[in-house]
Structures are given as C-alpha cells and as structure tokens.
C-alpha cells in the first residue's frame, strides 16, 4: 500500500521502519520540513515529504504528532483526499510533561481522538497510541503466536476500521475492536490498556469490564493514574 505518516517522532519512526520492511511505500513528514528527515529516510526507506504530500499518499494516513500541535496542522491538509482513506490518530494527552491543559479534555466528555477529529474535520481512528514505540517496532509476532500483543482499534467507520485492523495484524499484533471513537477513552493514558502489552483475551476482558460510557469516577481515576505516571517520568528526566 501507499501510506502517509505525518509525524516523525518515536511512533512515526517505528511505523516507518516496520511498514517499509513489509514492502509498503511510505511518505513521512514532520513540522520542520523534508530536508530534516535525511537520516530517518536512510534508516527506514521512507520518503521525506511535506505534510500535504503525506496526506495525499494513498490508502492509509497516520497522524502521529504531539496533541498540542494538532491545531497547527494546515487547515487544507486533507483537501482532495477521498473520504474512503482512513486517518489514524495515535495521540495522547500529557498535560504535565508536554501539552499543558486543554480545557475540552479536562471534563471527560470528549475523548482525545474526538478532539483531534474536530480539528482535522475528518473522521479518525484511534490505534497505536497505547504501545511503546520500541515494542511496536520490535515485538510483532506471527498470527497465532501465544501471548501475541493485542491493540485496540476504535472508530466509527466500519470499513476504515477493518483496514486499520488488517494493518495491525500485518504488523504482528492482534487487532481488537475497541468500539466507537467515543469509547476510545478505554485505551487512553491511565487506563488498564495503556502500554500494558496484553494479549487479545485480556484486552477484550478489560474493554467489557470498563463499559462503554465513561463515568466521572473512571475519568478521575484514570486522570490520577496518568498524573502519577507523568510525575514519575518527570522525576526520571524523560522528555516526550
């Protein structure tokens, strides 16, 4: 396939490595321009381009940039891109370490990817946000391997979700239907599915136990979990 990646950070780079190794044609962009991606191109085989060129490159587009940078993307980014092309959002909200407070996300009424969808004015899918980049690049396994890591895919378009789930499987992970985009809070930071690398049966069990409508108690619990995690990372000098 032709796949465009907007964002050349940890997840974008890991996806570029894996997707080119599988024979896909990958265009990759960052905010600083294609001339700054020479080393990444040599490492991955991906072709450095502008964000607009990446968005127009084919069958699946991945947006993988810091959440606070989403409003800075060109307003015409997806102009002319067929509605049938799935757009994957991998973003996470880190209010302490990176993004500052985004008021619309503080109440729990809106999921991160719903907020992204509003800014892109384009339906999106949520996947690849809850796995470490190194594990995404290195820990894929053939289908049927015991303990194979499962990744939830949330979204509202059935056909787009099927394409994304097929890509997840090709990358070496079990794809689990994560429900609608409004239900993608179940895989956000602070949740039991965030960077825990669970097999499919356990992912499905957690999804079922969490329910489909986020309660105020769940929002508070996950926010507290994420705050504690961010403080720990800050103490360790980790930069996102």
ABEGO torsion letter per residue (X at the ends): XBBBBBEABAAAAAAAAAAAAAGBBBBBBBAAEAAAAAAAAAAAGBBBBBAAAAAABEABBBBBBBAAAAAABBAAAABGBBAABBBBBABBBBAAAAAEBBAAAAAGABBAAAAAAAAAGBBBBBBGAABBAAAAAAABBBBGBBGBBBBBBBEABAAAAAAAAAAAAAAGBBBBBAEBAAAAAAABBGBAABGAGBBAAAAAAAAAAAEABBBAAAAAAAAAAAAAAAAAAAAAGBBX
